[in-house]
């Protein structure tokens, strides 16, 4: 079978989409292989989103540092400013930032740039104490509404969690934890979002 990295332009769409798990899906043939890949049409929407420079517009880090900073001289890094600018502009973002790139601070500040009153951060159980520590670390330097921080495990076991918390922004740290549509945590997030956006 074929291997390597396939760019979106390398994929060939088969003539007809299928219905799968209640979602419209696109089926792609991979070149030089007999394999087919089924991808949600959400993939098409993501590919059609406006492309921005990977580090955001020039000056984004300085702008958000000034707007969200408490005057302690601590500044955001360029990728953090770019991510916050994308979140503010599009009201959503998929931020692929390397380890140590400052994703925790982005997650904490996302609610502020969106004007959220009840932000929620979902993360793996091992990251919950780290996220609380990051909130304490950055609170003296930046203005933000302290988010509720919940593990994916708790979300899986508490059926009414989202209805009780009523978040107006959900930040999914390690979002691949929501990749399976048949898991309770993924279906709960999807149902909550669908209920807010009928």
Buried (B, 14 or more C-beta within 10 A) or exposed (E): EEEEEBEEEEBEEEEEBEEEEEEEBBBBBBEEEEEEEEBBEEBBEEEEEEEBEEBBBEEBBEBBBEBBBEEEEEBBBBBBBBBBBBBBBEEEBEBEBEEEBBBBBBBBBBBBBBEBEBBBBBBBEEBBEBBEEBBEEBEEBBEBBEBBBBBBEBBBEBEEBBEEBEBBBBBBBEEEBBEEEEBBBBBBBBEBEEEEEE
